[in-house]
């Protein structure tokens, strides 16, 4: 099968890849671009472990065809910490012990950062509903929710 | 260790919650999980699975598959040694190879839908999947049986012609689908019921569910020209993978190196193998590294789910609340091969209660469903749920507060549970008192709201562990173990090493290393890692302290007794009493000679060579854990939907090494139990095909389903452990199910004991009772 040539931006840098027409973005990120921070827990869009930003929209990269990313801007978990500094969501997840096995954590980081950019002061309920698409089997979510709300407070300068 | 050992109670590091050492890699996406490794020259394995729940395999024809360009190797049970009757030597739990090997590759018969029958290795995942479809397997379809009661019928289809029920006297003459039977009596249960003023008897059904770890099983196997195997995989136990892979493939353990990746959840589900031996065989045959990653659907259909159980419990009590007799009869589904935790259910279901008359009986039933496997406190949640539901009804009927009723009957030191080992100090009553004193227990309940209380027990394991510590020339500490870090155990290891050595937490770099780089370690399971592997770390650190004192003594030309180790330094006693130096913030007496860890490390080359210490142990000092949950719910009488309003967990940790991660275990276990009570269940069609093999239809709790989970850590030290540790990982899943069930039944005015309490079922119960 002839592969398609795709030009994108990944974490701020121009990036080109070849993909099969049926190949999904999470596969390309992980297995062609070696960005394995994006996890695959289901490949059916149910677990959220593969969450990335695509032109500013939060998506499950297992539900996006790699070819669809042509000309688009992709941000993965690897691009969240900048200049050797963690994003407040990452820092607060660590401080609140908001991860156990850590496999859902990259998706939570990407999704929570997206939430706080959209809504800098989310209520607990808003945080819970925003993250309802990110499954975590270890933590019971308590410490994740606290960490994300605390990260919001930090970003607001509180 | 003896029970009169001194348990340390004053700590500098233990009991704090620093950021875990592996945290940075996990929040930035750098941590490498099972599917994150790709090797040069790697090809891909794909497993062919049975479309039938019960069938004889007549032939397997790979000829069409082999014609597809890119296909490099094929495999079936023909490539594996014939498994015998013998128990696998050295396995953590008793198991026969003949019950394990066919789960990796079916032999002669398939006994459940999606059982592995063959495998393909090809240059791309797509080619491997296409080739798998071209493998022609000829089956003779046999009648199947899915229900435990149907499986026990005289004329039921027989899964194993050679299964004669174990534990029945006299031994049965005919084979059946009952794998094992156990009877555990204590006292005279009929006499106990005769003394009772009130007897309640209920049958409680807990469904088959799945551990639902977010990371699917994944591995990469490499075989070199000498037949040495290098295996990377996600697992709770790399040494277990080495053993089982060796037993299943016939390759000696000494030729297999296993490296555990970071692990994306396990909960018991990753204490066995599914794909690793397949990848090894394919890698040998293809001459290329082989990667296999299970799809989510495969994980649901063909890994080891969790036994459904039906338990009939009858409990008698006097008017004053004294329990007089408990009778529990459990049927536990093991799926296609004997592997269930029925014994644990029978032994531990009544453990929270003082009662002179107990009869606990269990039968393990074979059905044409996937072979079950461990899930957090295996066997106990099903049994305890049944007992706790009846205890709650007794409390209601007797008009006694459910916490007070339990306080009256709760076990304490010196009580002897059904399994026979007298309790040392246990914290059940402390947990009960703590939830009673918690503000959540005083919160007023509104209309359609209810409150459930439950307590629970889990035995906790010890088993074998190893640790080694190396000192860098500038005084850093590398602490290595073979216990995969599934929920923050590197942090606990570092805290315990820092505690013994008196150095800052950040000085310690804990690592989980491969099976050739450390002594044997049993897996991360049984709530054992902090206790046993932590115990090995403590011992190794103590040996290192001894060596450091020896080096300092030699350089000062004094006796080792004249050197104490404090605050990460060797200090010459200099006439000061040892008690003045130890335990204090400790001003060192003027003139006392001091050598820091860094100074001793820098000089190591001249004082006897590198500073290292190793410890291996078989921990016999595990102590049981108790926990109590209180759950408040609101039921929507129109739809049957349940909302959890408040949830309170109290648990005796013995000593919480890293309290934030202990709370995490409590919260995570609580939510798994909530899911099992309200949503989660395996739904099979009449052909034995799982109808909900994905996260959309097998719905685990999500963030918006839940409130915060409030935790209370109780610390009644384990008298046999130097720091008082008990183990915390498993007991949290035991009390939430009955707490939820009782809360829902109180709120809805129902007596529904058929779990999960999904909206349609609850609505039917409400309508039926109305």
Interface residues (C-beta under 8 A of the other chain):
Chain A: X20 X30 X31 X34 X35 X36 X37 X38 X39 X40 X41 X42 X43 X44 X46 X47 X49 X76 X77 X78 X80 X81 X86 X90 X93 X94 X95 X96 X97 X99 X100 X101 X102 X103 X104 X105 X106 X109 X124 X125 X127 X128 X129 X131 X132 X133 X134 X135 X136 X137 X138 X139 X140 X141 X142 X143 X144 X145 X146
Chain B: X17 X19 X20 X22 X23 X24 X26 X27 X28 X29 X30 X31 X32 X33 X35 X36 X38 X126 X211 X212 X213 X214 X215 X216 X262 X263 X264 X265 X266 X267 X293 X295 X296 X486 X487 X488 X658 X660 X661 X663 X664 X665 X667 X668 X669 X670 X671 X672 X694 X695 X696 X700 X701 X702 X703 X704 X705 X706 X708 X709
